[in-house]
Amino acid sequence: MATSKIGMIWDFLKVRKKWWLIPVIAFTLLISMIIVLTEGTAAAPFIYTLF
């Protein structure tokens, strides 16, 4: 039994057969990391215009 949040999510995907959620989660994490890492830099205005 998994105790971490990532392990719990993985167990949910495995048991419920919700494999289509993996790209959605990956894309959400990627966009979140881009926004956090570019916040306060010169690239921020270009990132925000995408949304």
N, C-alpha and C positions, 0 to 999 in steps of 0.2 A: 504494500500500500504506500502510495506516495504522500509525502508530508509537505512538499513545497508547492507553491502555486503553479509552477510550470509542470510539475509532475501531475497535479490534479487536472490541469487542462489536457495534458497528454492522455491521461486515463479516460477522461470524458470523450475525447476524440476517438480513442481506440474502442471503447465499449459501445458508444452510440453510432459509430461508423459515420461521423460527420467530417469526412476528409476534405470536403469542399471549404471548410472553415480555415484550413491551413494557409492558403494564399491570402485570404482576407486578414488574418491575424498578422501575417508577415508584412503585408503592405501597410497596415496600420502602424506597426512598429517602425518600419522604415521611414514613413512620413513623419512620425513623432520624433525620431532621432534626428532627421534632417532639420526640423524646426528648432529643436533644442540646441543642436550644435551650431547652427548659423545665427542664432539669436544674438543681436548686438554686433554683428559683423557687417561688412560692406555688402555681403551677398543677401542679407535679409530682405531688402526691397524686391529683389528678383524672385525669391522663393515665395513671398506673399502674393505676388501678382499671379502666380499659378493657381491660386485658390480664390 
